[in-house]
Amino acid sequence: MAEQGEEDREYREYRRLEDCEEDSPPGEEEEEQLLLHVTEGPTDSWHHIKDLDSFFTKISWHSSWNGFACVVLSDILELVQFLFVVTFSTFLLCCVDYDVLFATRPLNHSHVPEHTKVTLPDAVLPAPQCARRLRGSGWLLFLLVLAGAVWLCRLVTALRRLVGYWEIRSFYIRALGIPAEELCNHSWQSVQARLLALQRRQPLCVPRRELTELDIHHRILRFRNYTVAMVNKS
């Protein structure tokens, strides 16, 4: 019975402490609800973002690149550029006879005069001979397979980036009120002002204080500033 009475007394003390927390000032109670309650509405997907560095960096890139279409075009051109460099390098290694191109060996064409200038088409090998040289080079085949794997990894990375930037596009339209066709008319300072106003209405981050322009720049440049500091400190 004594143990039961002791437990009841501890339970009543616990309940009394819980009641004291309910009597907290109205301002503190509302602030606690802001940290725990996820509001409903057009901006609920961006409530209390975990990775603010990546989020603010994407917002900055979206503004500097003038929208989602430019980001997509940039990624496509990078993938095409990689394919062009690999294809053209393979062509120069396997499909060009450099002895003919540099005139160290004469052309075997009877209709070509002796003093005719040698051009690149004269030194290009036929497609079957080019394919044989490619199949006969094991290290070149290995490099091509490696380049293909790298290109696939870059493709997957580009697709993931596009998904992330599509969410940023939706954030600009739904949360910041900046349509895609009007983004070019808004400066980075205007985007920052709308971002800070949104933080006051609905917290994007957990800390109980308003964001400032310096906070945003620190988040965007965190990695670069840290690298510069390491270099300066040797």
C-alpha positions as CSV (number, residue, x, y, z in Angstrom):
1,M,0.0,0.0,0.0
2,A,2.9,2.4,0.8
3,E,4.4,1.7,-2.7
4,Q,1.0,2.3,-4.3
5,G,0.6,5.6,-2.4
6,E,4.1,6.7,-3.5
7,E,3.3,6.0,-7.2
8,D,0.0,7.9,-6.9
9,R,1.9,10.9,-5.4
10,E,4.5,10.8,-8.2
11,Y,1.7,10.6,-10.8
12,R,-0.1,13.6,-9.4
13,E,3.1,15.6,-9.4
14,Y,3.7,14.6,-13.0
15,R,0.1,15.7,-13.9
16,R,0.6,18.9,-12.0
17,L,3.8,19.7,-14.1
18,E,1.9,19.0,-17.3
19,D,-0.8,21.4,-16.2
20,C,1.8,24.1,-15.5
21,E,3.1,23.8,-19.1
22,E,-0.5,24.4,-20.4
23,D,-0.5,27.7,-18.4
24,S,2.4,29.0,-20.4
25,P,2.1,32.5,-22.0
26,P,0.1,32.7,-25.2
27,G,3.1,33.8,-27.3
28,E,5.3,30.8,-26.3
29,E,2.4,28.4,-26.9
30,E,1.9,29.7,-30.4
31,E,5.6,29.6,-31.1
32,E,5.8,25.9,-30.0
33,Q,2.9,25.1,-32.4
34,L,4.7,26.7,-35.2
35,L,7.6,24.3,-34.7
36,L,5.4,21.2,-34.5
37,H,2.4,21.8,-36.6
38,V,2.6,21.5,-40.4
39,T,0.1,23.8,-41.9
40,E,-2.1,23.1,-44.8
41,G,-2.0,25.1,-48.0
42,P,-0.1,25.7,-51.1
43,T,3.3,25.9,-49.3
44,D,2.9,22.9,-47.0
45,S,5.5,21.0,-49.0
46,W,8.2,23.5,-48.0
47,H,7.5,23.6,-44.3
48,H,10.6,23.2,-42.1
49,I,13.1,22.2,-44.9
50,K,15.9,19.9,-43.7
51,D,18.6,20.7,-46.3
52,L,18.5,24.5,-46.4
53,D,21.9,24.7,-48.2
54,S,20.7,22.7,-51.2
55,F,17.3,24.4,-51.2
56,F,18.6,28.0,-51.2
57,T,21.3,27.1,-53.8
58,K,18.6,25.7,-56.1
59,I,16.6,28.9,-55.6
60,S,19.6,31.0,-56.5
61,W,20.4,28.9,-59.6
62,H,16.8,28.9,-60.8
63,S,16.9,32.7,-60.6
64,S,20.2,33.2,-62.3
65,W,19.4,30.7,-65.1
66,N,16.0,32.4,-65.7
67,G,13.8,29.4,-65.2
68,F,13.3,25.7,-65.6
69,A,13.6,25.6,-69.4
70,C,17.1,27.0,-69.3
71,V,18.2,24.5,-66.7
72,V,16.8,21.6,-68.9
73,L,18.5,23.0,-72.0
74,S,21.8,23.3,-70.1
75,D,21.7,19.7,-68.9
76,I,20.8,18.4,-72.4
77,L,23.7,20.3,-74.0
78,E,26.1,19.0,-71.4
79,L,25.1,15.4,-72.2
80,V,25.3,16.0,-76.0
81,Q,28.7,17.7,-75.5
82,F,30.0,14.6,-73.6
83,L,28.8,12.3,-76.4
84,F,30.4,14.5,-79.1
85,V,33.8,14.6,-77.3
86,V,33.9,10.8,-76.9
87,T,32.6,10.2,-80.5
88,F,35.0,12.7,-82.1
89,S,38.0,11.4,-80.1
90,T,37.2,7.8,-81.1
91,F,37.0,9.0,-84.7
92,L,40.4,10.7,-84.6
93,L,42.0,7.7,-83.0
94,C,40.6,4.9,-85.2
95,C,39.3,6.5,-88.4
96,V,42.2,8.7,-89.6
97,D,45.3,7.6,-91.3
98,Y,47.9,10.1,-90.0
99,D,50.6,8.9,-92.3
100,V,48.6,10.1,-95.3
101,L,47.4,13.2,-93.5
102,F,50.9,14.4,-92.7
103,A,52.2,13.3,-96.1
104,T,54.7,10.7,-94.8
105,R,53.1,8.2,-97.1
106,P,51.8,9.0,-100.6
107,L,48.3,8.4,-101.6
108,N,47.5,5.3,-103.7
109,H,45.1,7.1,-106.0
110,S,46.2,7.2,-109.6
111,H,44.0,10.2,-110.4
112,V,45.5,12.4,-107.7
113,P,48.4,14.5,-108.9
114,E,51.7,14.3,-106.9
115,H,51.6,17.9,-105.7
116,T,48.0,17.9,-104.6
117,K,47.4,19.1,-101.1
118,V,46.3,16.3,-98.8
119,T,43.0,17.0,-97.0
120,L,41.2,15.3,-94.1
121,P,38.7,13.4,-96.3
122,D,41.7,11.8,-98.1
123,A,43.0,10.5,-94.8
124,V,39.7,9.1,-93.5
125,L,39.6,5.4,-93.5
126,P,36.6,3.4,-94.8
127,A,34.0,2.4,-92.2
128,P,34.9,-1.4,-92.2
129,Q,38.6,-0.7,-91.7
130,C,37.7,1.9,-88.9
131,A,35.6,-0.8,-87.2
132,R,38.3,-3.4,-87.4
133,R,40.8,-1.0,-85.8
134,L,38.3,-0.2,-83.0
135,R,37.6,-3.9,-82.3
136,G,41.4,-4.6,-82.3
137,S,42.1,-2.1,-79.5
138,G,41.2,-3.6,-76.2
139,W,42.1,-0.5,-74.1
140,L,40.0,1.8,-76.3
141,L,37.0,-0.5,-76.0
142,F,37.5,-0.4,-72.2
143,L,37.6,3.4,-72.2
144,L,34.5,3.5,-74.4
145,V,32.6,1.3,-71.9
146,L,33.9,3.5,-69.0
147,A,32.8,6.6,-70.9
148,G,29.3,5.0,-71.4
149,A,29.0,4.3,-67.7
150,V,30.0,7.8,-66.9
151,W,27.5,9.2,-69.3
152,L,24.7,7.1,-67.8
153,C,25.6,8.3,-64.4
154,R,25.5,11.9,-65.6
155,L,22.1,11.2,-67.2
156,V,20.7,9.8,-63.9
157,T,22.1,12.8,-62.1
158,A,20.6,15.2,-64.6
159,L,17.2,13.5,-64.3
160,R,17.4,13.8,-60.5
161,R,18.4,17.5,-60.8
162,L,15.4,18.1,-63.1
163,V,13.0,16.6,-60.6
164,G,14.5,18.9,-57.9
165,Y,14.4,22.0,-60.1
166,W,10.8,21.2,-61.1
167,E,9.9,21.4,-57.4
168,I,11.8,24.7,-57.2
169,R,9.7,25.9,-60.2
170,S,6.6,25.0,-58.3
171,F,7.9,26.8,-55.2
172,Y,8.4,30.0,-57.3
173,I,4.9,29.8,-58.7
174,R,2.9,28.6,-55.6
175,A,4.9,30.0,-52.7
176,L,6.6,33.1,-54.0
177,G,4.0,34.1,-56.5
178,I,6.4,34.4,-59.4
179,P,5.1,32.8,-62.6
180,A,7.7,31.2,-64.9
181,E,7.1,33.7,-67.7
182,E,7.7,36.7,-65.3
183,L,10.9,35.3,-63.6
184,C,13.1,37.3,-66.0
185,N,11.5,40.5,-64.6
186,H,12.5,39.8,-61.0
187,S,15.9,40.4,-59.7
188,W,17.6,38.3,-57.0
189,Q,16.9,41.0,-54.5
190,S,13.2,40.7,-55.3
191,V,13.3,36.9,-54.9
192,Q,15.1,37.3,-51.6
193,A,12.5,39.8,-50.3
194,R,9.6,37.4,-51.1
195,L,11.6,34.5,-49.5
196,L,12.0,36.5,-46.3
197,A,8.3,37.4,-46.3
198,L,7.4,33.8,-46.7
199,Q,9.6,32.8,-43.7
200,R,7.6,35.3,-41.6
201,R,4.3,33.8,-42.7
202,Q,5.3,30.1,-42.6
203,P,8.6,28.9,-41.3
204,L,10.9,27.4,-43.9
205,C,13.5,26.5,-41.2
206,V,13.3,25.5,-37.6
207,P,15.2,28.4,-35.8
208,R,12.7,30.8,-34.1
209,R,14.0,33.9,-35.7
210,E,13.5,35.7,-39.0
211,L,15.8,34.9,-41.9
212,T,18.1,37.6,-43.3
213,E,19.8,38.1,-46.6
214,L,23.1,37.2,-44.9
215,D,21.7,33.9,-43.7
216,I,20.7,33.0,-47.2
217,H,24.1,33.9,-48.6
218,H,25.9,32.0,-45.9
219,R,23.8,28.9,-46.8
220,I,24.5,29.2,-50.5
221,L,28.2,29.9,-50.1
222,R,28.9,27.6,-47.1
223,F,31.0,25.1,-49.0
224,R,32.9,27.7,-51.0
225,N,33.6,29.8,-47.9
226,Y,34.8,26.8,-46.0
227,T,37.1,25.8,-48.9
228,V,38.6,29.3,-49.1
229,A,39.1,29.3,-45.3
230,M,41.0,26.0,-45.4
231,V,43.2,27.3,-48.2
232,N,43.9,30.5,-46.3
233,K,44.8,28.4,-43.2
234,S,47.0,26.0,-45.3
